[in-house]
Amino acid sequence: MPTKIKEQLPLALRYRANGHTDLRDAAAGDNKTLPVHRWVPWIAGFSAQFVQDAIEAYLPKRNREHQVVLDPFAGVGTTLIEALKANCNTVGHEINPFAALAAGAKVNCVDANVRTFKGKIESFSRDLASFEARVDRRWLQHGEKSVREIISSLATNQPQGFRSRIPFFSPPVEAKFLHALSLIVSFREPYRSLFQAALGATMVSFSNYTYEPSLSSRPGAGKPLIANASVGQAVTGKLIAMQEDISLVVSQYSRTWQSRRRDVFTSSYFDSPIASRSVSLLVTSPPYMNNYHYVRNTRPQLYWLGLVNGAGSLRCYEEESFGKFWQTVRQGPTIELQPHLPQLETLVAKLQGQTIDRGQYGGPGWANYVATYFNDCDRFLHQASRHLKPGGRAIVVVGNSIIQGIEFKVDELFAQLSETHHFTFEEIVHVRKKRVGNSIIDSSVRNGHKVPHKGRTQLYDAAVVLRR
């Protein structure tokens, strides 16, 4: 009797997006106006509304105080805040120390005494305003040398090993920022982290750099240098907004929020101490396969807030980050693809043969990057399958990518890969059909040649829904 052969559906048919679940747009732009979420701008991540929908759709309303919501790539804490608002316990991992600082400041803000926080803001504002007036007088009357003397007196707060193409701050702004740091050194938690988050959230606005959306110099973005500015006005404005939000949190959520688990680990998810089968819902967005350097774009915050000690620490975070970065993996021998996915293997082999005359800057270097990314996806799914309870859901937002003219539908490949880790694939929901960064698909990185790629495909975001 002949053996029955089960026909395999093409990948695009097996994992076609259907959007049965109502998940709102994942674009994080609206977070800029929402209480607590608005504290620290973050180019990566998703909207608070998207997380609300995921919790409502996939977590039973009963006994939420006994459920754990996990975000393995927590960023500045969007998932964590929404989980706490929904009366859940929450755990986040974030390898970037500044993002972890911001997430921690948010989840622990309920521990702040509003009156005490207000008093610290007022004292900070008065002291900094007086200091700024003195710096401004010296700057106008005696010039840079006089201000440099003030900076020297604050040298203990200067970042070690920080380098930039042009001075990050002008002399008077640097003096003001260093003095602001000195004012919060003695603060206890949660107030110290709240003030650090405010300083980190505003510092680029009065620096000689800007986000366009990646960190670049103001002249490089066609903007003038900032010769002088008030640090106090920007930071105090941010702190007052934070104070208003904390008042809201305390009045609406303090009884439940304070009693919930709210752990933020400044470490890789691959080193997680979370107990097996303890998580009911996982909502996250790993770094996309778009070569965006998440660590380097927070270099100013990491160095000036004293969160890293020299370039060695920064390299460590780069090497441990999910998916790495092209510059960290393009050299050396070929990186083998660990998961066995025939469709992915075909794409990687095709990429390896692109522009080979350019060596590590051509297809072979990019193939190392893609292999590294999907190897990390494989590790992530293995870890997540261990942490989720039976029946638990994972909602993972990923984006497609175009490299050297080859499109990688990361959502479909990720869904296929999940089944090798005993997940049940449920659906793919397109949560943003036109992603920020579409303009770069005509670049040589995306195309590998001069023929425009625009019009043939489009970058998008998709939520892959899995059940354990």
C-alpha positions in Angstrom: 0.0 0.0 0.0 1.6 3.4 -1.0 2.6 5.8 1.8 0.3 8.8 2.2 2.1 12.0 1.8 0.7 15.1 3.5 0.8 18.0 1.1 2.5 21.1 2.6 0.8 24.4 1.9 3.0 27.2 0.7 4.3 29.4 3.6 2.3 32.5 2.5 -0.9 30.4 2.5 -0.3 28.7 5.8 0.5 31.9 7.6 -1.6 34.4 5.7 -2.6 37.4 7.8 -6.3 37.2 8.7 -6.8 39.8 11.4 -9.7 38.0 13.2 -8.6 39.7 16.5 -9.3 43.3 16.9 -5.9 44.9 17.7 -5.5 48.6 17.2 -2.7 50.2 15.3 0.6 49.4 17.0 2.2 52.8 16.1 3.4 54.4 19.3 2.8 58.0 18.4 -0.3 58.3 20.6 1.9 57.4 23.7 3.3 60.9 23.6 0.0 62.2 25.0 -0.9 59.4 27.4 -0.3 59.7 31.2 2.9 57.9 32.3 3.6 56.6 28.7 4.5 60.2 27.7 7.4 60.5 30.0 10.2 59.2 27.8 10.0 59.2 24.0 10.9 55.9 22.4 11.2 55.3 18.7 10.7 51.5 19.1 7.8 49.7 20.6 4.0 49.9 20.2 1.0 51.8 21.4 -0.7 51.5 24.8 -4.0 50.8 23.0 -2.5 47.8 21.2 -1.4 46.3 24.6 -4.9 47.1 26.1 -6.5 45.1 23.2 -4.1 42.2 23.6 -4.8 41.9 27.3 -8.6 42.2 26.7 -8.5 39.6 23.9 -6.2 37.0 25.4 -6.4 37.3 29.2 -9.5 36.2 31.2 -10.9 39.0 33.3 -11.3 36.8 36.3 -8.4 36.4 38.8 -6.1 38.8 36.9 -4.3 39.6 40.2 -2.9 36.0 39.9 -1.8 36.4 36.3 1.7 37.4 35.0 2.1 39.5 31.9 5.7 39.3 30.5 7.5 41.6 28.1 11.0 40.2 27.2 11.9 43.4 25.3 10.2 45.9 27.6 11.7 49.1 26.2 10.4 52.0 28.3 7.6 49.9 29.8 4.4 50.2 27.7 3.3 46.6 28.2 4.2 46.8 31.9 2.2 49.9 32.6 -0.9 48.5 30.8 -0.6 45.2 32.7 -0.6 47.0 36.0 -3.6 49.1 35.0 -5.4 45.9 34.2 -4.6 44.6 37.7 -2.0 42.0 36.5 1.4 41.2 37.8 4.1 42.1 35.3 7.7 41.3 34.5 10.0 43.0 31.9 13.4 42.4 30.6 15.3 45.3 28.9 19.0 45.1 28.1 19.3 48.9 27.4 20.0 50.5 30.8 18.4 53.8 30.0 15.2 52.2 28.7 15.2 49.9 31.8 15.7 53.0 34.0 12.6 54.6 32.4 10.5 51.5 32.7 11.5 51.0 36.3 10.7 54.7 37.1 7.2 54.2 35.6 6.2 51.0 37.3 7.5 52.2 40.6 6.1 55.7 40.4 3.1 54.6 42.6 5.6 54.4 45.5 6.3 58.1 45.3 4.7 60.5 47.8 3.2 63.2 45.5 3.8 66.0 48.1 7.4 64.9 48.6 8.0 64.7 44.8 6.4 68.2 44.3 8.7 69.6 47.0 11.8 68.1 45.4 10.8 69.5 42.0 10.4 73.0 43.4 13.7 72.9 45.2 15.5 71.5 42.2 13.9 74.2 40.0 14.9 77.0 42.3 18.5 75.8 42.7 19.0 75.2 39.0 17.5 78.5 38.0 19.9 80.4 40.3 22.9 78.4 39.0 21.8 79.0 35.4 21.6 82.7 36.0 25.2 82.7 37.2 26.4 80.7 34.3 24.6 83.0 31.8 26.3 86.0 33.4 29.7 84.5 33.1 29.1 83.3 29.6 28.1 86.8 28.5 30.7 88.8 30.4 33.8 86.5 30.4 33.2 83.9 27.7 34.0 80.2 27.4 37.1 80.1 29.6 35.1 81.3 32.6 32.4 78.7 32.1 35.0 76.0 31.7 36.2 76.8 35.2 32.7 75.9 36.4 32.6 72.7 34.4 36.0 71.7 36.0 34.4 72.1 39.4 31.7 69.6 38.4 34.1 67.1 36.7 33.1 64.2 38.9 29.7 64.1 37.0 31.3 64.2 33.5 30.9 61.0 31.5 33.9 58.8 31.1 34.8 57.8 27.6 32.0 59.6 25.8 32.9 60.8 22.3 31.0 62.7 19.7 31.9 64.3 16.4 31.0 67.8 17.7 30.6 68.7 21.4 27.3 67.2 22.6 26.5 70.3 24.8 27.7 73.8 24.4 29.8 74.9 27.4 27.1 76.8 29.3 24.6 74.0 28.7 27.1 71.4 29.8 27.7 73.3 33.1 24.0 73.4 33.7 23.4 69.8 33.0 26.3 68.7 35.2 24.9 70.8 38.0 21.5 69.3 37.6 23.1 65.8 38.0 24.8 66.9 41.2 21.4 68.0 42.6 19.9 64.5 42.4 22.9 62.4 43.5 21.6 62.1 47.1 18.0 61.4 46.2 16.6 58.1 47.3 14.4 55.9 45.2 11.9 56.2 43.5 12.7 60.0 43.3 16.3 59.5 41.9 15.1 57.4 39.0 12.2 59.8 38.3 14.6 62.7 38.0 17.1 60.7 35.9 14.3 59.7 33.5 13.3 63.4 33.2 16.9 64.4 32.4 17.3 61.6 29.9 14.0 62.4 28.2 14.9 66.1 27.6 18.7 66.2 27.2 18.8 65.8 23.4 16.4 68.8 23.0 19.0 71.3 24.4 22.0 69.5 22.9 23.8 69.9 19.6 22.2 66.6 18.4 18.8 65.6 17.3 16.7 62.5 16.4 15.9 62.4 12.7 14.8 59.7 13.7 18.3 58.3 14.4 20.6 60.3 16.5 22.6 62.8 14.4 24.2 66.2 14.8 22.0 69.3 14.4 24.1 70.6 11.5 23.8 67.2 9.8 20.0 67.6 10.0 20.1 71.2 8.7 19.6 72.8 12.1 21.8 75.4 13.9 24.0 74.6 16.9 22.6 75.5 20.3 25.0 78.0 21.9 23.0 78.3 25.1 19.7 77.1 26.6 18.0 76.6 29.8 18.2 73.0 31.1 16.0 73.8 34.1 13.0 74.9 32.0 12.9 71.7 29.9 13.5 69.3 32.8 11.1 71.0 35.2 8.4 71.0 32.6 8.9 67.3 32.2 8.9 66.7 36.0 5.7 68.7 36.5 4.0 66.5 33.9 5.3 63.4 35.7 4.0 64.7 39.0 0.5 65.2 37.4 0.5 61.6 36.1 1.7 60.2 39.4 -1.2 61.9 41.2 -3.5 60.2 38.7 -1.9 56.8 39.2 -2.1 57.1 43.0 -5.7 58.2 43.0 -6.9 55.5 40.5 -4.6 52.5 40.9 -2.5 52.7 44.1 -4.4 50.0 46.1 -3.9 47.4 43.4 -0.8 48.6 41.6 1.3 48.7 44.8 0.4 45.1 45.6 1.2 43.7 42.2 4.5 42.2 41.1 6.4 44.7 38.9 9.9 43.5 38.1 12.2 45.2 35.6 15.4 43.3 34.9 18.2 45.2 33.2 19.4 42.1 31.4 18.9 39.9 28.4 15.8 37.8 28.3 18.1 34.9 27.5 19.3 35.1 31.1 15.9 35.3 32.6 15.2 34.0 36.2 11.5 33.7 35.6 9.9 30.5 36.8 8.8 27.9 34.2 5.1 27.9 33.3 4.5 31.1 35.3 3.4 33.5 32.5 -0.2 33.8 31.3 0.4 36.4 28.5 3.5 37.5 26.7 3.2 40.8 24.7 6.4 42.1 23.1 8.2 43.5 20.1 11.8 42.3 19.7 14.2 44.5 17.7 13.3 44.4 14.1 15.6 43.0 11.4 16.2 46.5 10.1 19.7 47.2 11.3 18.5 50.0 13.6 21.1 50.5 16.4 19.0 50.8 19.5 21.9 50.9 21.9 23.9 53.6 20.1 20.9 55.8 19.7 20.8 56.2 23.5 24.6 56.7 23.9 24.1 60.2 25.4 21.7 59.1 28.1 23.8 56.0 28.9 27.0 58.0 29.3 25.8 61.3 30.8 23.5 59.6 33.3 26.4 57.3 34.4 24.7 54.1 33.2 27.8 52.8 31.4 31.4 52.9 32.2 33.4 53.4 29.0 33.1 52.0 25.5 33.7 48.4 26.7 30.3 48.4 28.5 28.6 49.7 25.4 30.1 47.0 23.3 28.9 44.4 25.7 25.3 45.6 25.3 25.7 45.6 21.6 27.0 42.1 21.5 24.3 40.8 23.8 21.4 42.6 22.1 18.8 40.5 20.3 19.6 40.2 16.6 22.8 42.1 17.1 23.7 44.7 14.6 25.2 44.3 11.1 28.5 45.9 12.0 29.0 43.5 14.9 28.5 40.3 12.9 29.4 41.0 9.2 33.1 40.0 9.6 34.5 36.6 10.2 33.4 33.2 9.1 29.9 32.4 7.9 27.3 32.3 10.7 25.3 29.1 10.2 21.5 29.3 10.4 20.5 27.1 13.4 16.8 26.5 12.8 15.9 24.2 9.9 13.4 26.2 7.8 13.8 25.4 4.1 12.2 28.7 2.9 14.5 30.7 5.2 17.5 28.7 4.2 16.8 29.4 0.5 16.5 33.1 1.2 19.8 33.2 3.2 21.6 31.3 0.5 20.3 33.7 -2.1 21.5 36.6 0.0 24.9 35.1 0.5 25.3 35.2 -3.3 24.4 38.9 -3.7 27.2 41.4 -4.4 29.9 39.0 -3.2 32.5 41.3 -4.7 31.9 43.7 -1.7 32.8 41.0 0.8 31.5 41.7 4.3 29.7 44.8 3.0 27.8 42.7 0.4 25.6 39.7 0.6 27.9 37.5 2.7 28.0 40.1 5.5 24.2 40.7 5.4 23.6 36.9 5.4 25.5 36.7 8.7 23.2 39.4 10.1 20.0 37.6 8.9 21.3 34.2 10.3 22.1 35.9 13.6 18.7 37.4 13.8 16.7 34.2 13.2 19.1 32.3 15.5 18.0 34.7 18.2 14.4 34.3 17.2 14.9 30.5 17.7 16.4 31.1 21.1 13.6 33.5 22.1 10.9 31.0 21.2 12.6 28.2 23.1 12.7 30.5 26.2 9.2 31.7 25.8 7.8 28.2 25.4 9.4 27.4 28.8 7.9 30.4 30.6 4.4 30.3 29.3 1.7 28.3 31.0 -0.2 25.7 29.0 -2.8 27.7 27.1 -0.9 30.9 27.5 -0.6 33.3 24.6 2.3 35.1 23.1 1.6 38.2 21.0 4.8 39.1 19.2 5.1 42.2 16.9 7.6 42.0 14.1 8.3 43.7 10.9 9.2 42.5 7.4 12.6 43.6 5.9 14.1 44.1 2.6 17.9 43.4 2.3 19.9 43.5 -0.9 16.6 43.4 -2.8 15.3 40.3 -1.0 12.2 40.6 1.1 12.1 38.6 4.3 8.6 38.2 5.6 9.6 37.9 9.2 6.1 37.4 10.5 5.5 34.3 8.3 8.9 32.9 9.0 8.6 33.6 12.8 5.2 31.8 12.8 6.6 28.8 11.0 9.6 28.7 13.4 7.3 28.9 16.5 5.7 25.5 15.6 9.1 23.9 15.9 9.0 24.9 19.6 5.5 23.4 20.2 3.5 26.6 19.8 0.2 26.5 18.1 0.1 29.3 15.5 -3.3 31.1 15.7 -3.1 34.1 13.4 -1.1 37.0 12.0 -2.7 40.5 12.4 -1.3 43.4 10.4 -1.2 46.2 13.0 0.6 48.8 10.9 0.5 48.7 7.1 2.9 51.5 6.4 5.9 51.7 8.8 8.1 54.6 9.5 11.2 54.1 7.5 9.6 53.2 4.2 11.8 55.8 2.5 14.9 53.7 3.1 13.8 50.8 0.9 15.4 52.6 -2.0 18.8 52.6 -0.3 21.7 50.4 -1.3 21.3 48.5 2.0 17.8 47.5 1.0 18.4 47.0 -2.7 22.0 46.2 -3.2 21.7 47.8 -6.6 20.4 51.0 -8.2 17.0 49.8 -9.3 14.4 51.3 -7.0 12.5 48.8 -4.8 9.7 51.2 -4.1 6.4 50.1 -5.6 7.2 46.4 -5.5 6.7 45.9 -1.7 6.2 47.8 1.5 7.3 47.6 5.0 4.7 46.6 7.6 4.2 45.6 11.2 2.4 42.4 12.1 1.4 40.8 15.4 2.0 37.0 15.4 -0.4 35.3 17.8 0.8 32.0 19.3 -0.7 29.7 21.9 1.3 27.4 24.2 
